[in-house]
């Protein structure tokens, strides 16, 4: 079953191969050579980073231990006002 590589380096994977690998749209694949270097093998990727639900979810839990709340408030207040 011949396939062609597009000018962008894309290949259409034939249906029977996709079905045998249980691959559908969005499935991440790892590509490698067989031990003799004669065939290219595609397998499902074992780890895949999931896209965060929102830009805020991506930042959740990333704050470090920096200044205390009192120190931050002291920076935002005008020292001449009492």
Helices and strands as residue ranges (DSSP letters): H 15-20, E 29-33, E 40-44, H 55-59, H 69-76
